[in-house]
Amino acid sequence: MYSGSIAESLLFELRIVSIILMLQMLYNNLVVYRKKISDNLSVMLMSCIAMTLFDHMWVAYDGKPGAYTMNYIAAIGYAISLFIVLERFNRYFMEKLEIRIKSRCVFFMLYHLPLILVIILFLTTPWTGLVFRADENNIMEYMPGYIYFFRVLLYLYPLSAMIISMYMWIFKYKTRNEAYKVARSMIIFVVTAVGLYHIHSFVFVSLTEDFLSMSVVLSVPFVLMTTDLNTFSLIKEEKKNAAIGADLDTARKIQMDALPVNHPAFPDHLNVSLNSFIKTAKGVGGDFYDYFSPDEDHVCFLIADVSGKGIPAALFMMTVKTMIKDHAMTLCDTAEIFTHVNRLICEGNKSGMFATAWIGMIDTKAMTLTYTNAGHNYPLFSHEGGDFEIIKKKHGLFLAGMDDTIYKSDEISLSPGDRLFLYTDGLTEAHNGSGELYGLDRLTASVSGLGSNITRDDLEKIASDIDKFAGDEPQFDDMTMVMVEIK
């Protein structure tokens, strides 16, 4: 492997340690911090690992007659890898300091063109001898192309990043913003690298004539620098997530406050009882329900499920809910309500969101239920306390689908003991670890077992049964239920 001297063995061990450090940092960058393989830091670390391997190979073949090809491959691979490391190093700090080169031409001239020239120069050097030249003993010598072109080019990338970092560190010191922290990490890297270089030089030059190993000099500063910057990014992300979490809590409170909680639901119509339940999959959701009395002869109730989850769905939900209630206060025809609301939503729906919805209007004098279904789940209906059955009347298109949709309504005569159960697909599509759905049959059985005079606690039992069925499997849809009973 090596000649067996203490210095060479120590140098070999240091290279192995540096590879392990960089592999660990690469793993953290890709897995822990979830960066892409094309990320500047990832490319920089992979190039540094390649440089270390080529460095080890160079040491093994340098000076061995007859191994010219392997020696050239090692030297060329080492040099190109080193160039990519420093070039990506510069791009990494430009990115961290939010200094963007908008011109593609300038970007090409600064990064791509030098890399192309370096690759061409090194790949042709076995024949041109412009960068390296192996003597009769196969000892690689540096030529003018290396000293006056390649080395100068190498220094320009870290030097320019260092100058910018010093500026940021001096003039942004008081603000202590992200630019200052990045600049500080850059300075730590340079100071550590220069210090290690001189220590490395002093130790190994005094023990062996072997050249220095740049991978050993760079690996420790890389780990310190990237750990510092990634930790800062992680803390910043945690603070951001905490702020978002607080905003979501506030949004959820606003959303829940917008849903009616009056009991009894219709104090002027005690022959109609309504109870509701909602459970969001996230902090805020897209499911909603509403109920109110537009006049002394009617009660109105509805349930809806907005596409998507989170804040966008909640905002869309509030818009749809407000529009439906505004129209229901003046129109008693459920089909007409949905037709008008659908047209208004389609006019400004640039986000492409939509909602399935079901609305019912009870005439408390005639005891009839007029309803319209806009793409929502078929409700369950129990006549005079009998078994629950699905109301499979043909429904219309979901809201915000097509602006010229004309909705239709259906009518049911009501009697004491009648019960109507409305729900969203978060109940039937809840699944367990085996991928099995809770399904409509289980839901129908759970609802049928509740009996009469249903309360919100009874609806919570259905939700608990669904949670028990799902087990530890995470659910991604909201669950909403509305039960209407005729006394």
Wavefront OBJ file of the C-alpha trace (Angstrom):
o trace
v 0.000 0.000 0.000
v 2.579 2.533 1.155
v 6.292 2.378 1.944
v 5.431 1.782 5.566
v 6.680 5.018 7.110
v 4.763 6.504 10.030
v 4.027 9.711 8.090
v 2.568 7.864 5.098
v 0.457 5.617 7.317
v -0.819 8.610 9.267
v -1.632 10.444 6.053
v -3.555 7.418 4.786
v -5.546 7.216 8.020
v -6.351 10.918 7.853
v -7.705 10.478 4.340
v -9.958 7.659 5.524
v -11.217 9.792 8.413
v -11.880 12.714 6.075
v -13.917 10.463 3.740
v -15.996 9.204 6.676
v -16.638 12.775 7.854
v -17.734 13.917 4.399
v -19.925 10.846 3.850
v -21.652 11.566 7.150
v -22.145 15.195 6.156
v -23.458 14.146 2.741
v -25.917 11.775 4.427
v -27.107 14.562 6.738
v -27.524 16.929 3.823
v -29.559 14.469 1.739
v -31.549 12.661 4.441
v -31.704 14.870 7.536
v -31.928 18.254 5.800
v -33.678 16.788 2.723
v -31.558 18.536 0.115
v -31.301 17.351 -3.489
v -28.324 15.456 -4.888
v -27.796 18.432 -7.233
v -27.612 20.852 -4.302
v -24.353 22.824 -4.290
v -23.316 21.423 -0.921
v -24.049 17.834 -1.993
v -22.038 18.222 -5.198
v -19.226 19.867 -3.238
v -19.053 17.015 -0.729
v -19.199 14.310 -3.422
v -16.444 16.054 -5.371
v -14.341 16.318 -2.226
v -14.769 12.586 -1.608
v -13.728 11.874 -5.204
v -10.747 14.209 -4.770
v -9.675 12.247 -1.681
v -9.843 8.927 -3.538
v -7.895 10.301 -6.503
v -5.412 11.804 -4.038
v -4.897 8.382 -2.462
v -4.509 6.843 -5.923
v -1.995 9.514 -6.933
v 0.157 8.803 -3.893
v 0.047 5.071 -4.670
v 1.219 5.405 -8.306
v 3.400 8.520 -8.287
v 7.001 7.554 -8.862
v 6.278 3.975 -9.935
v 7.730 3.342 -13.410
v 5.312 1.755 -15.842
v 2.203 3.176 -14.148
v 2.010 6.341 -16.261
v -1.649 5.863 -17.225
v -2.838 5.346 -13.637
v -0.716 8.258 -12.457
v -2.190 10.588 -15.059
v -5.743 9.426 -14.280
v -5.173 10.058 -10.579
v -3.631 13.494 -11.114
v -6.276 14.621 -13.608
v -9.157 13.273 -11.495
v -7.747 14.947 -8.394
v -7.345 18.327 -10.103
v -10.780 18.356 -11.763
v -12.465 17.275 -8.505
v -10.634 20.023 -6.618
v -11.780 22.597 -9.174
v -15.423 21.474 -8.863
v -15.154 21.659 -5.054
v -14.005 25.283 -5.072
v -16.317 26.309 -7.912
v -19.330 24.873 -6.039
v -17.994 26.411 -2.854
v -18.302 29.836 -4.474
v -21.798 29.091 -5.805
v -22.839 27.741 -2.402
v -21.981 30.998 -0.648
v -23.483 33.149 -3.387
v -26.693 31.184 -2.893
v -26.564 31.490 0.910
v -25.907 35.228 0.703
v -28.824 35.510 -1.784
v -26.552 37.000 -4.447
v -28.136 35.833 -7.695
v -26.618 36.206 -11.131
v -29.635 36.870 -13.315
v -27.804 36.892 -16.642
v -27.384 33.384 -18.053
v -24.470 34.563 -20.143
v -22.604 35.936 -17.112
v -23.368 32.765 -15.142
v -21.998 30.646 -17.979
v -18.841 32.751 -18.196
v -18.234 32.564 -14.440
v -18.905 28.888 -13.811
v -19.552 26.682 -16.825
v -16.925 28.017 -19.227
v -13.981 27.732 -16.776
v -15.039 24.171 -15.931
v -15.176 23.241 -19.629
v -11.729 24.752 -20.216
v -10.266 22.970 -17.192
v -11.668 19.600 -18.283
v -10.333 20.033 -21.835
v -6.962 21.253 -20.559
v -6.479 18.336 -18.173
v -7.777 15.612 -20.465
v -5.286 16.684 -23.152
v -2.333 17.173 -20.800
v -0.896 13.629 -21.285
v -0.163 14.677 -24.868
v 0.341 18.440 -24.511
v 2.088 18.514 -21.139
v 0.547 21.904 -20.377
v -0.512 21.082 -16.797
v 1.330 17.943 -15.676
v 4.256 16.018 -17.002
v 5.522 12.659 -15.809
v 9.329 12.321 -15.931
v 11.288 9.150 -16.668
v 10.632 7.926 -13.114
v 6.877 8.598 -13.449
v 7.055 11.444 -10.921
v 4.397 14.023 -11.788
v 5.703 17.561 -12.233
v 3.676 20.760 -12.281
v 3.895 22.674 -15.563
v 3.214 26.408 -16.269
v -0.434 25.679 -17.150
v -0.992 24.501 -13.589
v 0.954 27.275 -11.862
v -0.130 30.293 -13.916
v -3.651 29.292 -14.985
v -5.199 26.505 -12.937
v -3.914 27.563 -9.531
v -4.877 31.222 -10.140
v -8.351 30.109 -11.224
v -8.662 28.000 -8.099
v -7.828 30.932 -5.836
v -10.356 33.254 -7.501
v -13.440 31.288 -6.393
v -12.788 31.135 -2.618
v -11.125 34.571 -2.625
v -14.160 36.310 -4.168
v -16.477 34.532 -1.699
v -14.166 35.544 1.144
v -14.136 39.219 0.115
v -17.942 39.313 -0.056
v -18.194 37.513 3.287
v -15.838 39.976 4.944
v -17.949 42.834 3.636
v -21.122 41.200 4.977
v -19.510 40.454 8.316
v -18.216 44.023 8.802
v -21.180 46.022 7.546
v -24.005 43.668 8.597
v -22.575 42.987 12.049
v -25.140 45.000 14.004
v -28.158 43.542 12.256
v -27.051 39.933 12.848
v -29.191 38.751 9.964
v -28.724 35.644 7.844
v -26.075 37.268 5.649
v -23.968 37.948 8.733
v -24.263 34.337 9.919
v -23.301 32.981 6.497
v -20.337 35.333 6.331
v -19.264 34.235 9.794
v -19.330 30.592 8.704
v -17.246 31.466 5.672
v -14.624 33.129 7.843
v -14.603 30.131 10.206
v -14.045 27.864 7.223
v -11.152 29.900 5.868
v -9.442 30.328 9.247
v -9.804 26.607 10.003
v -8.609 25.544 6.552
v -5.565 27.853 6.615
v -4.702 26.741 10.138
v -4.962 23.065 9.247
v -2.953 23.648 6.078
v -0.015 25.096 8.012
v -0.185 22.446 10.728
v -0.434 19.786 8.060
v 2.468 21.313 6.159
v 4.678 21.590 9.231
v 4.035 18.015 10.377
v 4.294 16.202 7.074
v 7.049 18.233 5.416
v 9.202 17.551 8.462
v 8.471 13.807 8.227
v 8.156 13.050 4.531
v 8.655 14.579 1.098
v 5.179 13.463 0.107
v 2.902 16.292 -1.044
v 0.079 17.601 1.097
v -3.405 16.100 1.026
v -5.939 18.879 0.354
v -8.841 16.579 1.226
v -7.613 16.361 4.814
v -7.224 20.141 4.963
v -10.761 20.712 3.590
v -12.816 17.957 5.254
v -12.815 19.279 8.842
v -13.607 22.903 7.811
v -16.367 21.559 5.551
v -17.967 19.692 8.434
v -17.739 22.706 10.760
v -19.083 25.097 8.143
v -21.953 22.963 6.884
v -22.993 21.930 10.391
v -23.066 25.584 11.415
v -25.109 26.693 8.402
v -27.478 23.715 8.402
v -28.096 24.087 12.132
v -28.887 27.757 11.598
v -31.265 26.849 8.737
v -32.908 24.205 10.918
v -33.439 26.643 13.799
v -34.809 29.214 11.375
v -37.178 26.618 9.898
v -38.342 25.578 13.369
v -39.104 29.194 14.259
v -40.958 29.587 10.982
v -42.949 26.394 11.612
v -43.751 27.576 15.133
v -45.078 30.859 13.737
v -47.088 28.971 11.117
v -48.425 26.676 13.820
v -49.584 29.678 15.840
v -51.248 31.134 12.734
v -52.934 27.782 12.035
v -54.266 27.642 15.583
v -55.709 31.120 15.157
v -57.142 30.201 11.751
v -58.693 27.050 13.188
v -60.305 29.060 16.000
v -61.687 31.542 13.473
v -62.974 28.690 11.340
v -64.641 26.896 14.237
v -66.153 30.164 15.458
v -67.737 30.588 12.031
v -69.652 27.319 12.409
v -72.972 27.472 14.265
v -73.171 25.865 17.715
v -76.665 26.881 18.797
v -78.658 24.328 20.833
v -81.396 23.848 20.078
v -80.475 24.579 16.477
v -83.893 26.032 15.644
v -85.430 27.488 18.830
v -88.507 28.657 16.895
v -88.982 25.241 15.264
v -88.623 22.699 18.067
v -90.105 19.944 15.898
v -86.776 19.961 13.990
v -83.664 18.873 15.895
v -80.147 19.133 14.452
v -76.770 18.048 15.814
v -73.385 18.299 14.130
v -69.781 17.159 14.468
v -66.573 18.128 12.675
v -62.990 16.886 12.970
v -60.297 18.334 10.729
v -57.389 16.228 9.456
v -55.112 19.275 9.710
v -55.246 22.423 11.807
v -57.812 23.856 9.432
v -59.839 22.047 6.816
v -62.239 22.293 3.922
v -65.312 20.584 5.392
v -68.084 22.738 6.748
v -71.741 22.732 7.692
v -74.285 25.420 8.431
v -77.877 25.747 9.619
v -80.194 28.709 10.133
v -83.794 29.904 9.778
v -84.249 32.187 6.758
v -87.818 32.992 7.877
v -90.489 31.835 10.305
v -91.659 29.009 8.023
v -88.365 27.455 6.942
v -85.174 26.000 8.323
v -82.101 25.486 6.156
v -79.089 23.228 6.671
v -76.179 22.178 4.501
v -72.914 20.256 4.440
v -69.986 20.660 2.056
v -66.503 19.364 1.317
v -63.982 21.655 -0.366
v -61.202 20.169 -2.479
v -57.791 20.315 -0.805
v -56.791 20.873 2.787
v -55.212 23.526 4.959
v -55.441 27.314 4.661
v -56.446 27.494 0.936
v -59.360 25.115 1.503
v -60.411 27.017 4.623
v -60.448 30.343 2.762
v -62.440 28.859 -0.103
v -64.771 27.248 2.425
v -65.523 30.582 4.088
v -66.303 32.142 0.710
v -68.666 29.342 -0.343
v -70.345 29.200 3.057
v -71.019 32.944 3.087
v -72.407 32.938 -0.460
v -74.756 30.025 0.205
v -76.143 31.569 3.380
v -76.605 34.995 1.752
v -78.641 33.460 -1.081
v -80.559 31.107 1.201
v -81.789 34.044 3.273
v -83.715 35.350 0.262
v -84.335 32.218 -1.822
v -86.186 29.144 -0.574
v -85.557 27.071 -3.698
v -82.408 25.002 -3.031
v -81.748 24.453 -6.744
v -81.898 28.169 -7.379
v -79.521 28.823 -4.462
v -76.854 26.489 -5.848
v -77.305 27.722 -9.416
v -76.666 31.349 -8.395
v -73.817 30.519 -6.004
v -72.103 28.255 -8.540
v -72.134 31.004 -11.164
v -70.605 33.529 -8.771
v -67.869 31.159 -7.571
v -66.870 30.234 -11.127
v -66.371 33.899 -12.040
v -63.432 34.451 -9.680
v -62.156 30.904 -9.171
v -58.612 31.265 -10.522
v -57.306 28.706 -8.035
v -59.387 25.940 -9.644
v -60.827 24.770 -6.321
v -64.276 23.241 -6.061
v -66.713 21.944 -3.457
v -69.251 19.161 -3.196
v -72.299 20.282 -1.239
v -75.750 19.187 -0.100
v -78.420 21.672 0.976
v -81.854 21.055 2.474
v -84.757 23.424 3.154
v -87.571 22.282 5.457
v -90.991 23.932 5.249
v -92.021 23.560 8.913
v -95.700 24.165 8.128
v -96.066 21.757 5.223
v -93.373 19.451 6.727
v -91.640 18.900 3.425
v -87.912 18.752 2.723
v -86.634 20.263 -0.504
v -83.001 19.461 -1.226
v -80.281 19.736 -3.884
v -77.143 17.670 -4.173
v -74.075 19.196 -5.859
v -71.830 16.167 -6.258
v -71.889 15.275 -2.556
v -72.223 11.885 -0.842
v -75.725 10.429 -0.882
v -77.322 10.998 2.544
v -78.868 8.337 4.748
v -82.582 8.607 5.567
v -84.679 6.791 8.158
v -88.477 7.059 7.864
v -90.346 7.097 11.198
v -87.498 5.419 13.073
v -86.979 2.625 10.535
v -83.758 1.438 8.987
v -81.481 3.954 7.346
v -81.434 3.849 3.560
v -79.453 5.746 0.954
v -81.260 8.524 -0.903
v -79.926 7.849 -4.395
v -81.443 10.738 -6.279
v -79.317 11.925 -9.212
v -77.140 14.814 -8.111
v -75.712 17.741 -10.047
v -72.132 18.761 -10.724
v -69.998 19.982 -7.830
v -69.894 23.734 -7.157
v -67.308 25.751 -9.142
v -67.272 23.113 -11.883
v -69.053 24.820 -14.806
v -70.627 28.268 -14.610
v -73.677 27.345 -16.703
v -74.750 24.406 -14.517
v -78.472 24.429 -13.726
v -79.243 22.493 -10.547
v -82.450 20.599 -9.770
v -84.225 19.895 -6.504
v -86.107 16.957 -5.030
v -88.734 16.816 -2.294
v -89.534 14.472 0.591
v -92.593 14.562 2.875
v -91.571 14.410 6.519
v -93.152 12.664 9.486
v -92.316 12.506 13.211
v -89.460 10.071 13.795
v -87.785 10.765 10.445
v -84.006 11.123 10.569
v -81.582 12.413 7.947
v -77.822 11.816 8.235
v -75.389 13.897 6.185
v -71.636 13.242 6.104
v -68.431 13.884 4.141
v -66.251 11.227 2.517
v -63.694 11.472 5.325
v -65.886 8.953 7.179
v -66.368 6.318 4.473
v -62.839 6.673 3.069
v -61.066 6.340 6.419
v -58.677 3.385 6.097
v -56.712 1.072 8.340
v -53.158 -0.223 8.025
v -54.280 -2.907 5.543
v -55.739 -0.298 3.194
v -59.310 -1.383 3.988
v -61.888 1.423 3.908
v -64.389 2.028 6.676
v -67.026 2.107 3.966
v -70.697 2.993 3.722
v -71.927 -0.323 5.148
v -70.048 0.148 8.432
v -71.161 3.772 8.604
v -74.804 2.809 8.035
v -74.574 0.184 10.784
v -73.030 2.688 13.206
v -75.704 5.301 12.496
v -78.525 2.747 12.770
v -77.304 1.745 16.219
v -77.715 5.237 17.663
v -81.461 5.153 18.210
v -83.468 8.362 18.568
v -82.885 11.717 20.271
v -79.347 11.813 18.932
v -76.891 14.228 20.532
v -73.442 15.443 19.581
v -71.979 12.829 21.929
v -73.605 10.148 19.793
v -71.924 11.550 16.692
v -68.613 11.526 18.537
v -69.117 7.782 19.131
v -69.210 7.286 15.352
v -65.966 9.252 15.005
v -64.424 7.174 17.805
v -65.448 3.961 16.065
v -63.796 5.178 12.873
v -60.622 6.094 14.780
v -60.605 2.635 16.377
v -60.970 1.062 12.929
v -58.123 3.156 11.471
v -55.801 2.463 14.407
v -52.460 4.220 14.069
v -52.884 4.786 10.348
v -52.813 8.571 9.661
v -55.921 10.023 8.034
v -55.778 12.806 5.469
v -59.404 13.858 5.167
v -61.758 15.822 7.410
v -64.757 14.148 9.030
v -68.041 16.043 9.270
v -71.527 14.827 10.240
v -74.955 16.436 10.477
v -78.001 14.609 11.903
v -81.499 16.076 11.463
v -84.449 14.597 13.366
v -88.153 15.339 13.053
v -89.987 15.282 16.424
l 1 2 3 4 5 6 7 8 9 10 11 12 13 14 15 16 17 18 19 20 21 22 23 24 25 26 27 28 29 30 31 32 33 34 35 36 37 38 39 40 41 42 43 44 45 46 47 48 49 50 51 52 53 54 55 56 57 58 59 60 61 62 63 64 65 66 67 68 69 70 71 72 73 74 75 76 77 78 79 80 81 82 83 84 85 86 87 88 89 90 91 92 93 94 95 96 97 98 99 100 101 102 103 104 105 106 107 108 109 110 111 112 113 114 115 116 117 118 119 120 121 122 123 124 125 126 127 128 129 130 131 132 133 134 135 136 137 138 139 140 141 142 143 144 145 146 147 148 149 150 151 152 153 154 155 156 157 158 159 160 161 162 163 164 165 166 167 168 169 170 171 172 173 174 175 176 177 178 179 180 181 182 183 184 185 186 187 188 189 190 191 192 193 194 195 196 197 198 199 200 201 202 203 204 205 206 207 208 209 210 211 212 213 214 215 216 217 218 219 220 221 222 223 224 225 226 227 228 229 230 231 232 233 234 235 236 237 238 239 240 241 242 243 244 245 246 247 248 249 250 251 252 253 254 255 256 257 258 259 260 261 262 263 264 265 266 267 268 269 270 271 272 273 274 275 276 277 278 279 280 281 282 283 284 285 286 287 288 289 290 291 292 293 294 295 296 297 298 299 300 301 302 303 304 305 306 307 308 309 310 311 312 313 314 315 316 317 318 319 320 321 322 323 324 325 326 327 328 329 330 331 332 333 334 335 336 337 338 339 340 341 342 343 344 345 346 347 348 349 350 351 352 353 354 355 356 357 358 359 360 361 362 363 364 365 366 367 368 369 370 371 372 373 374 375 376 377 378 379 380 381 382 383 384 385 386 387 388 389 390 391 392 393 394 395 396 397 398 399 400 401 402 403 404 405 406 407 408 409 410 411 412 413 414 415 416 417 418 419 420 421 422 423 424 425 426 427 428 429 430 431 432 433 434 435 436 437 438 439 440 441 442 443 444 445 446 447 448 449 450 451 452 453 454 455 456 457 458 459 460 461 462 463 464 465 466 467 468 469 470 471 472 473 474 475 476 477 478 479 480 481 482 483 484 485 486 487
